[in-house]
Amino acid sequence: MNRKRVVVTGIGVVTPIGIGKEVFFKSLVEGKSGVDLISTFNTDNYPTKIAATVKDFNPMDFISKKEIKRMDRFTQLAMASSKMAYDDSDISLKFKDEYRVGVCIGTGIGGITTLESQYNTMLDKGVGRISPFFIPMMISNIAAGYISMTFNAKGPNITIVTACASSTNAIGEAFKIIQRNDADIMITGGTESSITPLSLAGFCSMKALSERNDNPQKASRPFDKNRDGFVMGEGSGILILEELEHAANRNANIYGEIVGYGSTADAYHITAPAPGGEGAFKAMKFALSDAKIEPEQLGYINAHGTSTKLNDEYETMAIKKLFGNFAYNIPISSTKSMTGHLLGAAGAVEAVACLMALSKGIIHPTINYSYLDENCDLDYVANVPREKDIVYAMSNSFGFGGHNASIVLKKYN
């Protein structure tokens, strides 16, 4: 059976550097950082006092006041980006077969803001004051549930939880659902909002975060020799994936095509990547194989690029292993240098960056790249954007637990 072709017809994004695809991509190209001192809670006792939060987000622009009270922030962000993507796709799902429309959303942590606030309520005011909405606000699958209810999407409804690989896995699985003809449309991507006192304390305890508090906008510096950890971020990215013929029949605007997906496990360590980036190498290799292209056809890689010592070094090693000497010819950039690490939402937002690069012919830079690390010596598009006509792009995401996911996107023509 011939595999169905899958295209992207709608994009919605909420990030620390802009809301909406055009504002987001303009900020990327201009090299704007969304990292700043945390202002939502007291960080005096924390070694890290910085994060990349979504600014100027008013949920009432997208959601009713009644619904807002019943949603954790991670769901609010997902609803906002979903509605933007839906409007952008110019499709009326109510006139379609609702069982051919599905949802697949990734999140790493889910409703931890609600979990913390309700736990504090119980300690301060007693068990009887816990909200009846506590559980449905907290559970990770509720964003996908709300999206399906909003758009009457009655097809496959899945939530992927693979830490920082969550939304790349979600896009890949949604791609496969359409490819095997189990749906015509998938609303997919990821969402995360976990910049909370407990989460920050946990990552600080792991020694995973940058402590460059005196210069927040310079803190996230992927592949730079002086990188000292990642910066927490929040946001959401949602794509409308559509079977090509379905999209063509309605003259839909097409941003690009999903053509390959690879997913592996390190089976090595709960947080550290496998030596040499073996799992990452395999995920990328499988994605290229699924796309049926040769390594030399790839024109751009949006790296996982977290700004941690091991990730950046091992991802570089994995790229070299897969592409050989051609690795030095591939432009690579890290969106996280500006957005921070959006955890479970990172892959979806970075897929948006890839799609915009494909459609506009501009690769955004990796900012804060100042000092060469001899173990990270590839072309990281340092500090300034680059014009390039790209046909194939790859986006990588790797998560705690040894989860690796890569997708290949193609310029549509």
C-alpha positions in Angstrom: 0.0 0.0 0.0 1.3 3.4 -0.9 2.1 5.6 2.1 0.0 8.7 2.4 1.8 12.0 2.1 1.4 14.4 5.1 1.7 18.1 4.9 1.5 21.0 7.4 -1.4 23.4 6.8 -1.6 25.3 10.1 0.8 26.7 12.7 0.2 28.1 16.1 2.9 29.0 18.6 3.3 30.6 22.1 6.8 31.2 23.2 9.0 33.4 25.4 10.1 35.4 22.3 6.7 35.9 20.7 3.1 34.7 20.2 2.2 33.7 16.7 4.4 32.3 14.0 5.5 35.5 12.4 6.4 37.3 15.6 8.2 34.2 16.8 10.2 33.7 13.7 11.1 37.4 13.4 12.5 37.3 17.0 14.5 34.1 16.1 16.0 35.8 13.0 16.9 38.9 15.0 18.5 36.8 17.7 16.3 38.0 20.6 16.5 36.2 23.9 13.5 35.5 26.1 15.5 34.7 29.2 15.2 37.0 32.2 15.1 36.9 36.0 12.1 35.0 37.4 9.5 37.3 38.8 6.6 34.9 39.6 8.1 33.6 42.8 11.0 34.4 45.2 14.2 32.8 44.1 16.5 34.2 46.9 17.4 30.7 48.0 17.9 29.2 44.5 21.3 29.0 42.8 19.4 29.7 39.5 17.2 32.7 39.3 16.5 32.9 35.6 14.0 31.4 33.1 12.3 32.0 29.8 8.7 32.8 30.5 5.9 33.6 28.1 5.2 37.3 28.3 2.1 39.3 27.4 0.0 36.2 27.2 -3.7 36.8 28.0 -5.6 33.6 28.1 -8.9 35.5 27.6 -7.8 36.3 24.1 -8.3 32.6 23.4 -10.4 31.0 26.2 -13.5 32.0 28.1 -13.1 33.2 31.7 -15.0 30.2 33.0 -12.7 27.7 31.2 -9.6 29.5 32.2 -10.3 28.8 35.9 -10.5 25.1 35.1 -7.3 24.9 33.2 -3.7 24.6 34.3 -1.4 27.1 32.4 0.1 24.3 30.3 -3.4 23.6 28.9 -4.1 27.3 28.4 -1.0 27.6 26.3 -2.0 24.5 24.3 -5.5 25.9 23.7 -4.1 29.2 22.5 -1.6 27.7 20.0 -4.3 25.2 18.8 -6.8 27.9 18.1 -4.1 29.9 16.2 -3.2 26.8 14.2 -6.8 26.0 13.5 -7.5 29.5 12.2 -4.3 29.5 10.2 -5.3 26.3 8.5 -8.6 27.9 7.3 -10.4 24.6 7.8 -13.8 24.0 9.3 -13.6 20.6 11.0 -17.3 20.6 11.7 -17.9 20.0 8.0 -15.6 16.9 7.9 -15.9 13.4 9.3 -15.0 14.1 12.9 -13.7 10.5 13.4 -11.1 11.3 10.7 -9.7 14.1 12.8 -7.3 13.3 15.7 -5.2 14.9 18.4 -1.7 13.9 19.5 0.0 16.2 22.1 3.3 16.0 23.9 4.1 17.3 27.4 6.9 16.4 29.7 5.4 17.4 33.1 1.8 18.4 32.7 -0.1 20.3 35.3 2.5 20.8 38.0 1.5 24.4 38.7 -1.9 23.1 39.8 -0.3 20.2 41.7 1.9 22.6 43.7 -0.9 25.1 44.4 -3.4 22.5 45.5 -0.9 20.7 47.8 -0.2 24.1 49.5 -4.0 24.6 49.8 -4.4 21.3 51.5 -1.5 22.0 54.0 -2.8 25.5 54.7 -6.6 25.0 54.7 -7.3 21.3 54.9 -8.5 18.5 52.6 -11.9 20.0 52.3 -10.6 23.0 50.3 -9.1 21.0 47.5 -10.7 21.9 44.1 -12.9 19.3 42.5 -11.1 20.3 39.3 -7.7 19.5 40.7 -7.3 16.1 39.1 -8.6 17.0 35.6 -6.5 20.2 35.7 -3.3 18.3 36.6 -3.3 15.2 34.4 -1.0 15.3 31.4 -3.7 14.2 28.9 -6.1 17.0 29.6 -4.7 19.4 27.0 -5.4 16.8 24.3 -8.8 16.3 25.7 -9.7 20.0 25.7 -8.4 20.3 22.1 -10.6 17.4 20.9 -13.7 18.8 22.6 -13.0 22.3 21.2 -12.7 21.1 17.6 -15.0 18.1 17.8 -12.1 15.9 16.9 -13.3 12.3 17.6 -10.5 10.4 16.0 -7.3 9.1 17.6 -6.6 11.1 20.8 -3.1 10.5 22.3 -0.8 12.2 24.8 2.9 11.5 24.5 5.1 11.8 27.6 8.8 11.2 26.8 10.3 14.1 28.7 12.1 16.6 26.3 11.3 14.4 23.3 7.6 14.5 23.9 6.4 16.8 21.2 8.7 15.5 18.5 7.4 12.1 19.3 3.9 13.5 19.1 4.4 15.0 15.7 6.1 11.8 14.5 3.3 9.6 15.7 0.6 11.9 14.3 2.5 11.8 11.0 2.3 8.0 11.1 -1.4 7.9 12.0 -2.2 9.9 8.8 0.4 8.0 6.7 -1.3 4.7 7.5 -4.7 6.2 6.7 -6.2 6.2 10.2 -7.0 9.9 10.0 -7.1 12.7 7.5 -6.1 15.5 9.9 -4.1 15.5 13.1 -3.8 18.4 15.6 -0.4 17.8 17.1 2.5 19.4 18.9 3.3 20.1 22.5 2.9 22.3 25.5 4.7 22.9 28.8 4.5 25.3 31.7 6.6 24.1 34.6 8.6 27.1 35.9 7.5 26.6 39.5 9.3 26.6 42.8 9.4 22.8 43.1 10.4 22.2 39.4 13.2 24.9 39.6 14.4 23.4 42.9 14.5 19.9 41.3 16.5 21.0 38.3 18.8 23.0 40.5 19.4 19.9 42.7 20.4 18.0 39.6 23.0 20.8 38.7 21.4 20.9 35.2 20.6 24.6 35.0 22.8 27.6 34.1 23.6 29.9 37.0 24.5 32.9 34.9 22.1 35.1 36.8 24.0 38.3 36.3 23.4 38.2 32.5 20.3 36.2 31.8 20.1 36.8 28.1 23.6 35.3 27.7 22.9 32.3 29.8 21.7 29.8 27.2 24.7 29.3 25.0 24.5 25.9 23.1 27.7 24.5 21.8 29.7 27.3 23.4 32.8 26.3 25.4 31.6 28.3 28.4 28.1 26.8 28.6 27.0 25.9 32.1 23.6 24.3 31.8 20.2 24.9 30.3 17.6 27.5 31.0 14.0 26.5 31.8 11.4 27.8 29.4 7.7 27.4 28.7 5.4 27.6 25.7 3.5 25.6 23.2 3.6 24.8 19.5 0.8 23.2 17.5 0.7 22.0 13.9 -2.3 21.0 11.7 -1.1 17.9 9.8 -3.2 16.9 6.9 -3.2 14.2 4.2 -1.9 15.8 1.0 -4.9 15.0 -1.2 -7.3 16.2 1.5 -5.4 19.5 1.7 -5.1 19.9 -2.0 -8.8 19.3 -2.5 -9.5 22.4 -0.5 -6.6 24.5 -1.9 -5.0 24.7 1.5 -1.9 26.7 2.2 1.0 24.3 2.7 4.0 25.2 4.8 5.9 22.0 4.3 5.8 18.2 4.4 6.6 15.7 7.1 8.6 12.9 5.4 10.6 11.1 8.0 10.5 10.0 11.7 12.9 8.1 13.8 12.6 7.1 17.5 14.9 5.2 19.8 15.9 4.6 23.4 19.3 4.8 24.9 18.6 2.1 27.4 21.5 3.6 29.4 20.9 6.1 32.1 18.0 8.1 33.6 19.4 11.5 32.7 22.8 11.2 30.9 22.8 10.5 27.1 24.4 7.3 25.9 28.2 7.6 25.2 28.9 9.1 21.8 25.2 9.9 21.3 24.5 6.4 20.0 20.7 6.6 20.5 20.6 10.1 18.9 22.6 8.8 15.9 20.2 5.9 15.4 17.1 8.2 15.7 18.5 10.5 13.0 19.5 7.6 10.8 16.0 6.0 11.1 14.4 9.4 10.3 16.5 9.8 7.1 15.8 6.2 6.1 12.0 6.8 6.6 12.3 9.9 4.5 14.0 7.9 1.8 16.8 10.4 1.4 20.6 10.3 1.5 22.4 12.1 4.3 23.9 14.6 1.8 20.4 15.8 0.8 19.8 17.3 4.3 20.1 21.1 4.3 19.6 22.1 7.9 19.5 20.6 11.4 17.6 22.2 14.3 19.6 20.7 17.1 18.3 19.6 20.5 21.2 21.9 21.6 20.4 22.4 25.3 23.5 24.2 26.4 24.6 21.4 28.7 28.1 19.9 28.4 27.2 16.3 27.6 24.1 16.9 25.3 25.8 19.3 23.0 29.0 17.3 22.8 27.2 14.0 22.2 24.8 15.4 19.7 27.7 16.8 17.8 29.4 13.3 17.9 26.2 11.7 16.6 25.9 14.1 13.7 29.5 13.5 12.8 29.0 9.7 12.9 25.9 9.9 10.7 27.1 12.4 8.1 30.9 11.9 8.2 32.8 14.8 6.6 29.6 16.2 5.2 28.6 17.1 8.8 30.8 20.2 8.4 28.7 21.4 5.5 25.3 21.3 7.3 24.1 24.5 9.0 23.0 23.7 12.6 21.2 26.0 15.0 19.7 25.8 18.4 16.3 27.5 19.0 17.0 27.0 22.8 19.7 29.7 22.7 16.7 32.2 22.6 13.7 30.4 24.0 15.4 28.4 26.7 14.4 24.8 27.0 10.7 24.3 26.6 11.0 20.7 27.8 8.0 18.7 26.4 7.1 21.6 24.1 10.6 22.1 22.7 10.3 19.8 19.7 7.0 21.3 18.5 8.3 24.9 18.7 11.5 23.8 17.0 9.5 22.1 14.2 7.8 25.5 13.7 11.3 27.0 13.4 12.2 24.4 10.7 9.0 25.0 8.8 9.5 28.7 8.7 13.1 28.2 7.6 11.9 26.0 4.8 9.2 28.4 3.6 11.2 31.6 4.0 14.7 30.4 3.1 16.3 31.8 6.3 18.1 29.8 9.1 18.0 31.5 12.5 21.2 31.8 14.4 22.5 30.1 17.6 23.1 33.2 19.7 25.7 33.5 22.5 28.2 31.4 20.6 31.5 33.1 21.5 34.1 30.5 22.4 34.9 27.4 20.4 34.7 24.0 22.2 37.1 21.6 20.4 34.5 18.9 20.8 31.7 21.0 19.2 33.3 22.2 16.0 30.4 22.1 13.4 28.6 25.0 11.7 26.2 26.2 14.4 25.2 29.4 12.4 26.8 31.5 15.1 25.0 34.7 16.1 23.7 35.9 12.7 21.0 34.4 10.5 21.8 32.9 7.1 19.8 32.9 3.9 19.7 29.5 2.3 17.2 27.6 0.2 16.5 24.4 2.1 14.8 21.4 0.7 15.1 19.0 3.7 15.5 19.9 7.4 15.8 17.8 10.5 14.6 18.5 14.0 16.1 16.6 17.0 14.8 16.1 20.5 16.3 14.0 23.3 14.8 13.4 26.7 15.5 12.1 30.2 15.0 8.4 30.3 17.0 8.0 27.1 14.2 9.0 24.7 15.4 10.1 21.2 13.2 11.5 18.4 14.0 13.0 15.0 11.7 14.2 12.3 12.6 15.2 8.7 10.6 18.0 7.1 10.6 18.9 3.4 9.9 22.1 1.5 6.6 21.6 -0.4 6.7 22.0 -4.1 
